[in-house]
């Protein structure tokens, strides 16, 4: 994403290709005919023998060759960005998570909206799976484990004793479990810190193991726990991924509702909340936005085209907006400027109805300025 953001606008065609790379029931990927057809049709829109047509056709050939020979067997999502006219530009991302459908964009720069959504859908999270003497910590991202840590302590033996001996044995057992819990939590704390984890899921026996672990957690780690799953220590990795991803998405749904409600309250009170395409675009362009909330369906963005052009022109070096404005372009500009100019987190709201009252997009602001209308931005610039 950072490399794509550094690409400067060009008059040459930049191809952004997103593919669902999952195999069909016969184990085959079937996107190549679609890619050839789409690229052929788009290529015809450029004048024959022109510089732009030559650049596009060179990219066409390179993309098809890559798709024929360069794919990993485990790749379920693929993104290719190409523009041979600009220093033979060619960027590829292969992911363990799929894009929802095949998409092709030809624009004056890489189209990043679908990639930003994939990043938001498959954010990193940690799962701690533990029992009384073992623990496994997983960091999942993009639908696959990217790091694992394991702790295995000596298993305690159950011995029948009585009187003082029984009390001493019980204290020994409790101390052992406490030591194990502290060791596990220390490792979890390190993983959370080093990997920048914001969400943690606990898994194990909810009556015996989980309470001991929670008691040892510092507040910073405990605050990141979003769910608890009843799973055994020998749960298969793929099952753990499925169960934890479902929990992660349930949490996201609830968080979406809470965030949108908070944003609407801030917006209504004319406080640190902005709503609507025009004002949100101006705010991200001005570096004010802490977090942008945007619909997953660009078709739902509601705006006045002339007002959008004013804001885009105000934050363009030469004051000219050379591209045609449509909802895909506007969605991409919102995401791009949120990342580049505001260093804002971008959160995609899955329920298309939640942001409908404010035109499909809004954001939490770091600060306000005196006059934040689109016209004022244009005049200032």
C-alpha positions in Angstrom: 0.0 0.0 0.0 2.8 2.5 0.9 4.6 1.8 -2.4 1.4 2.3 -4.4 0.8 5.6 -2.5 4.1 6.9 -3.7 3.1 6.5 -7.4 2.7 10.0 -9.0 -0.1 10.7 -11.5 0.7 10.1 -15.1 -1.0 10.6 -18.5 -0.3 7.0 -19.4 -2.8 4.3 -18.5 -2.2 2.6 -15.1 -3.8 -0.8 -14.8 -5.1 -2.0 -11.5 -6.2 -5.6 -11.6 -7.8 -7.4 -8.6 -8.6 -11.1 -8.9 -10.3 -13.8 -6.8 -7.7 -16.6 -7.1 -9.7 -19.4 -5.4 -9.7 -22.6 -7.4 -13.0 -24.1 -8.6 -14.3 -27.6 -7.7 -11.8 -29.0 -10.2 -8.9 -27.3 -8.6 -8.4 -24.8 -11.5 -8.3 -21.0 -11.5 -10.5 -19.7 -14.3 -9.9 -15.9 -14.4 -7.5 -15.8 -17.4 -10.3 -15.7 -20.1 -11.9 -12.8 -18.1 -8.6 -10.9 -17.9 -7.9 -11.3 -21.6 -11.4 -10.2 -22.6 -11.4 -7.1 -20.3 -7.9 -6.0 -21.2 -8.7 -6.4 -24.9 -11.8 -4.3 -24.6 -10.1 -1.5 -22.6 -7.1 -1.5 -25.0 -9.3 -0.7 -27.9 -10.3 2.6 -26.3 -6.7 4.0 -27.1 -5.8 5.1 -30.5 -4.0 2.6 -32.6 -0.1 3.0 -32.7 -0.3 5.7 -30.1 2.1 5.9 -27.1 -0.7 5.1 -24.7 -1.9 2.1 -26.7 1.7 0.8 -26.8 2.1 1.1 -23.1 -1.2 -0.6 -22.4 -0.5 -3.5 -24.8 3.0 -4.1 -23.2 1.3 -4.3 -19.8 -1.3 -6.6 -21.2 1.3 -9.1 -22.3 3.3 -8.9 -19.1 0.2 -9.4 -16.9 -0.9 -12.5 -18.9 2.6 -14.0 -18.7 2.7 -13.4 -15.0 -0.7 -15.0 -14.5 0.3 -18.0 -16.5 3.6 -18.6 -14.7 4.0 -16.5 -11.5 1.2 -17.5 -9.1 1.8 -19.3 -5.8 -0.4 -22.3 -5.3 -1.8 -21.0 -2.0 -2.7 -17.5 -3.3 -6.4 -16.8 -3.1 -6.3 -13.1 -3.8 -4.1 -11.3 -6.4 -3.5 -7.6 -7.2 -1.4 -6.4 -10.1 -0.5 -2.7 -10.9 1.2 -2.0 -14.2 2.3 1.0 -16.3 5.2 0.3 -18.6 5.4 3.9 -19.7 6.5 4.9 -16.2 9.8 3.2 -15.6 8.3 -0.2 -16.5 6.2 0.0 -13.3 4.9 -3.4 -12.2 3.8 -4.3 -8.7 2.2 -7.6 -7.6 0.6 -8.6 -4.3 -0.5 -12.3 -3.6 -2.7 -12.9 -0.6 -4.1 -15.8 1.3 -7.4 -14.0 1.4 -9.5 -13.5 -1.7 -10.9 -10.3 -3.2 -14.7 -10.6 -3.5 -14.7 -10.5 -7.3 -12.5 -9.7 -10.3 -12.1 -6.0 -10.9 -10.2 -4.0 -13.5 -9.5 -0.3 -13.2 -7.6 1.9 -15.7 -6.7 5.2 -14.3 -3.9 7.7 -13.9 -2.5 6.0 -10.8 -3.1 2.7 -8.9 -6.6 2.2 -7.6 -6.2 1.3 -3.9 -9.8 1.1 -2.6 -10.2 -2.7 -2.9 -6.8 -3.3 -1.3 -7.6 -0.9 1.6 -10.8 -2.9 2.2 -8.9 -6.2 2.2 -6.5 -4.8 4.7 -9.4 -3.7 6.9 -11.2 -7.0 6.6 -8.2 -9.1 7.5 -6.5 -7.0 10.2 -3.9 -8.7 12.4 -5.3 -10.2 15.6 -3.9 -12.7 18.2 -5.4 -15.9 19.5 -4.2 -17.4 22.8 -5.2 -21.1 23.1 -4.2 -22.5 26.5 -4.8 -25.2 29.1 -3.1 -25.8 32.5 0.3 -26.7 31.2 0.4 -25.7 27.5 -0.3 -22.6 25.4 -0.2 -21.7 21.8 -0.3 -18.1 20.6 -1.2 -17.4 17.0 -1.1 -14.1 15.0 -3.5 -14.3 12.1 -3.5 -11.9 9.1 -5.1 -12.0 5.7 -6.7 -15.4 6.5 -3.5 -17.2 7.6 -1.2 -17.5 10.5 1.8 -15.2 10.3 3.4 -16.1 13.6 3.1 -18.8 16.2 4.5 -19.2 19.7 4.3 -22.3 21.9 4.8 -22.9 25.7 4.9 -26.4 27.1 5.5 -26.9 30.8 5.8 -30.2 32.7 2.4 -31.8 33.2 1.4 -32.2 36.8 0.4 -35.6 38.1 -2.7 -36.2 40.1 -1.7 -37.9 43.4 -4.0 -39.0 46.2 -2.7 -37.8 49.5 -4.3 -36.6 52.8 -4.0 -34.2 55.7 -1.1 -31.7 55.6 0.4 -33.4 52.6 -2.8 -32.8 50.6 -2.7 -29.1 51.5 0.9 -28.8 50.5 0.3 -30.6 47.2 -2.7 -28.3 46.5 -0.6 -25.2 47.1 2.2 -26.6 44.9 -0.4 -27.2 42.1 -1.8 -23.7 42.5 1.7 -22.2 42.3 2.5 -24.2 39.3 -0.7 -23.1 37.5 0.0 -19.5 38.5 3.6 -19.7 37.2 2.4 -21.1 33.9 -0.3 -18.4 33.6 2.3 -15.7 34.2 4.7 -17.1 31.6 1.9 -17.3 29.0 0.7 -13.8 29.7 4.2 -12.4 29.5 4.7 -14.0 26.1 1.3 -12.7 24.9 2.2 -9.2 26.1 5.4 -9.3 24.1 3.6 -10.6 20.9 0.9 -7.9 21.2 3.5 -5.2 21.7 5.9 -6.3 18.9 3.2 -7.1 16.3 1.0 -4.0 17.1 -2.0 -6.2 17.9 -5.3 -4.4 18.7 -7.6 -7.4 19.2 -7.0 -10.6 21.2 -9.2 -13.7 21.4 -8.8 -16.2 24.3 -9.5 -19.9 23.8 -9.6 -22.7 26.4 -11.6 -23.8 29.4 -13.7 -20.8 30.4 -14.2 -22.1 34.0 -10.6 -23.1 34.9 -8.0 -21.7 32.5 -9.3 -18.4 31.3 -10.0 -16.8 34.7 -6.4 -17.5 35.8 -5.0 -16.0 32.6 -7.2 -12.9 32.9 -6.1 -12.3 36.5 -2.5 -12.1 35.3 -3.1 -9.7 32.4 -2.0 -6.1 32.6 -4.8 -3.7 31.8 -3.4 -2.8 28.4 -3.7 -6.4 27.2 -7.0 -7.2 29.0 -8.6 -4.2 27.2 -7.8 -5.8 23.9 -9.6 -9.1 24.6 -12.7 -9.1 22.3 -14.0 -12.7 22.8 -13.5 -16.0 24.6 -13.9 -19.4 22.8 -14.4 -22.8 24.4 -11.8 -24.8 22.5 -9.4 -27.6 23.5 -5.6 -27.1 23.3 -5.3 -29.6 20.4 -7.8 -27.8 18.2 -6.6 -27.9 14.6 -5.1 -24.7 13.2 -7.7 -24.3 10.4 -10.6 -24.8 12.9 -9.0 -22.2 15.2 -8.7 -19.8 12.3 -12.4 -20.3 11.3 -13.7 -19.9 14.8 -11.6 -16.9 15.7 -12.3 -15.2 12.4 -16.1 -15.5 13.0 -15.6 -14.0 16.5 -13.4 -11.2 15.0 -16.1 -10.4 12.5 -18.9 -10.5 15.1 -16.9 -7.9 17.1 -16.4 -5.8 13.9 -20.1 -5.7 13.3 -20.8 -4.5 16.8 -18.0 -2.0 16.7 -19.3 -0.7 13.4 -22.6 0.1 15.0 -21.0 1.8 17.9 -18.6 3.8 15.8 -21.3 5.1 13.4 -23.6 6.0 16.4 -20.7 7.9 18.0 -19.9 9.6 14.7 -23.5 10.7 14.1 -23.6 12.1 17.7 -20.4 14.1 17.0 -21.7 15.3 13.7 -25.1 16.4 15.0 -23.4 18.3 17.9 -21.0 20.0 15.4 -18.2 18.6 17.5 -15.2 16.4 16.3 -17.2 14.6 13.6 -17.6 15.3 9.9 -20.2 13.8 7.5 -20.8 13.7 3.8 -18.5 13.3 0.8 -17.6 16.9 0.3 -16.7 17.8 3.9 -15.0 14.4 4.5 -12.9 14.8 1.4 -11.9 18.3 2.4 -11.1 17.2 6.0 -8.9 14.2 4.9 -7.2 16.5 2.4 -6.4 19.0 5.2 -5.0 16.3 7.5 -7.7 16.7 10.1 -9.1 13.1 10.2 -8.2 10.6 12.8 -10.4 7.8 11.4 -12.4 7.6 8.3 -15.6 5.5 8.2 -16.7 4.7 4.6 -19.2 2.4 3.0 -18.1 -0.8 1.4 -20.3 0.1 -1.6 -19.0 3.1 -3.5 -22.3 3.2 -5.4 -23.9 4.5 -2.2 -21.7 7.6 -2.0 -24.0 10.6 -2.4 -22.4 14.0 -3.5 -22.5 16.9 -5.8 -20.0 16.5 -8.6 -19.1 20.2 -9.0 -18.4 20.5 -5.3 -16.2 17.4 -5.3 -14.2 18.9 -8.2 -13.7 22.1 -6.2 -12.2 20.2 -3.3 -10.0 18.0 -5.6 -8.8 21.1 -7.4 -8.1 22.9 -4.2 -5.7 20.2 -3.1 -4.1 19.6 -6.5 -0.7 21.2 -7.1 -1.7 22.8 -10.4 -5.3 23.3 -9.4 -6.6 21.1 -12.2 -8.6 17.9 -11.9 -7.9 15.9 -15.1 -10.0 12.8 -14.4 -13.7 12.3 -14.8 -15.5 12.0 -11.5 -17.4 8.9 -10.7 -18.1 7.1 -7.4 -15.2 4.7 -7.8 -12.8 7.6 -8.2 -14.3 9.5 -5.3 -14.1 6.4 -3.0 -10.5 5.9 -4.0 -9.6 9.6 -3.4 -11.2 9.5 0.0 -9.2 6.4 1.0 -6.0 7.6 -0.6 -6.1 11.1 1.0 -7.0 9.6 4.4 -3.9 7.4 4.2 -1.5 10.0 2.6 -2.6 13.4 4.0 -4.3 12.5 7.3 -2.4 9.3 8.3 -5.9 8.2 9.2 -7.2 4.7 9.9 -9.7 3.7 7.3 -12.7 1.6 8.5 -15.1 0.1 6.0 -18.7 -0.2 7.3 -20.2 -3.4 6.0 -23.8 -2.5 6.6 -24.5 -0.2 3.7 -27.5 1.4 5.5 -25.6 2.7 8.6 -23.8 5.6 6.8 -26.7 6.4 4.4 -27.9 9.4 6.5 -24.5 11.2 5.8 -24.0 10.2 2.2 -21.9 7.0 2.8 -18.8 8.5 4.5 -17.7 10.5 7.6 -14.8 10.8 10.0 -13.6 11.5 13.5 -11.6 14.8 13.5 -8.4 15.6 15.4 -9.4 19.3 15.4 -11.6 21.8 13.6 -10.8 25.0 11.7 -12.8 28.2 11.5 -14.6 27.6 8.3 -14.8 24.1 6.9 -17.0 24.5 3.9 -15.8 23.2 0.5 -16.0 26.8 -0.9 -13.7 28.0 1.9 -11.2 25.3 1.2 -11.1 26.3 -2.5 -10.7 30.0 -1.6 -7.9 29.3 0.8 -6.0 27.2 -1.7 
